[in-house]
Amino acid sequence: MEHEILALFEEWNAAAQSRDPDRVVALYAPDAVLLPTVSNQIRRNHTEMRAYFVDFLALGPAAVLEDYNLRELGSVAINSGVYTFTFASPPPGAPRVVTARYTFVYERRGGRWPIIEHHSSRMPEGEPAGGP
């Protein structure tokens, strides 16, 4: 199951790198919740998620998992840890590389594993990825 859960992240990462917000949003269940990295607004439906991803994907994000924890709980799978984003087109003065904590929660629905919860938050300034 570990390989399958990691493949779900790679599918999300590839969708993000495509810069196509509809491709990314399609990976989320209709009732999913997104607590995004660079927005204070909680996104509770595909319309709100798409609005977030239009702006986020314009930055050209590519993520690498630095540390991860995988769990399968029946029809639910969780991938949490630390990832680092490198942005191809950051805004002037913004960092090109951002390390963040994340949690993806997936639920098996009809043979698929859509994302039902996604939380991502920047690491505190000066805190290394492997720190406390």
C-alpha positions in Angstrom: 0.0 0.0 0.0 2.9 2.4 0.6 3.7 2.5 -3.1 0.1 3.3 -3.9 -0.1 6.1 -1.4 3.1 7.7 -2.7 1.8 7.3 -6.3 -1.2 9.4 -5.2 1.1 12.2 -4.2 3.1 11.9 -7.4 -0.2 12.2 -9.4 -1.0 15.4 -7.5 2.6 16.8 -8.0 2.4 16.0 -11.8 -1.0 17.7 -12.0 0.4 20.8 -10.2 3.4 20.9 -12.5 1.0 20.9 -15.5 -0.3 24.3 -14.3 -3.8 23.1 -15.1 -6.1 24.0 -12.1 -8.9 21.7 -13.4 -6.5 18.7 -13.5 -5.5 19.4 -9.9 -9.0 20.0 -8.6 -10.2 16.8 -10.2 -8.0 14.9 -7.7 -10.1 16.2 -4.8 -13.5 14.8 -3.7 -16.4 17.2 -4.1 -16.7 17.5 -0.3 -12.9 17.8 0.3 -11.4 20.5 2.4 -8.2 22.3 1.4 -6.1 24.4 3.9 -3.6 25.8 1.4 0.0 26.9 1.9 -0.2 30.5 0.6 -3.8 31.5 1.5 -5.6 32.2 4.7 -8.9 31.1 3.2 -10.1 27.5 3.8 -11.4 26.0 0.5 -14.5 23.8 0.9 -15.6 23.2 -2.7 -14.1 22.8 -6.1 -14.9 26.4 -7.1 -12.9 27.8 -4.2 -10.1 25.3 -4.8 -9.9 26.1 -8.4 -9.6 29.9 -7.6 -6.7 29.1 -5.3 -4.9 26.8 -7.7 -5.2 29.3 -10.6 -2.9 31.6 -8.7 -0.7 29.0 -7.0 0.0 27.0 -10.2 1.0 30.2 -12.0 4.1 30.2 -9.8 5.2 26.9 -11.4 5.4 24.7 -8.3 7.3 21.4 -8.2 7.3 19.5 -4.9 9.7 17.0 -3.4 8.9 14.9 -0.4 11.5 15.4 2.3 10.0 13.3 5.0 6.7 11.3 5.0 4.5 9.1 7.2 2.0 6.8 5.6 -1.0 5.1 7.2 -3.8 3.1 5.9 -7.0 2.8 8.0 -9.4 0.7 6.0 -10.8 2.9 3.3 -8.8 5.9 4.4 -5.1 6.6 3.6 -3.0 9.4 5.1 0.3 10.8 3.9 1.8 13.5 6.1 5.2 15.0 6.4 7.4 17.7 5.0 7.7 18.8 1.3 9.8 21.4 -0.4 8.4 23.5 -3.3 10.6 25.0 -5.9 8.8 27.7 -7.9 9.7 28.4 -11.5 8.0 31.9 -11.5 7.9 33.3 -7.9 6.7 36.9 -7.5 9.4 39.5 -7.2 10.9 39.3 -3.7 9.3 36.0 -2.9 11.4 32.9 -2.1 12.0 30.5 -4.9 12.1 27.5 -2.5 9.5 27.0 0.3 9.5 24.1 2.8 6.1 23.2 4.3 4.4 20.6 6.4 1.6 18.7 4.7 -1.2 16.2 5.3 -3.1 14.5 2.5 -6.1 12.3 3.5 -7.5 10.0 0.8 -10.7 7.9 0.9 -11.4 5.0 -1.3 -14.5 5.8 -3.3 -15.6 3.7 -6.2 -12.1 2.3 -7.0 -10.5 5.8 -6.7 -8.6 7.5 -3.9 -9.7 11.2 -4.1 -8.2 13.7 -1.7 -10.7 14.4 1.1 -8.5 16.7 3.2 -5.3 18.5 2.4 -3.4 20.8 4.8 -0.2 22.6 3.9 1.6 25.2 6.0 5.0 26.8 5.6 7.7 25.7 8.1 8.4 28.4 10.7 11.3 30.7 9.5 14.6 29.3 10.4 13.3 25.9 11.2 15.1 23.2 9.2 13.0 20.4 7.6 14.4 17.8 10.0 14.1 20.1 13.1 11.8 19.6 16.1 
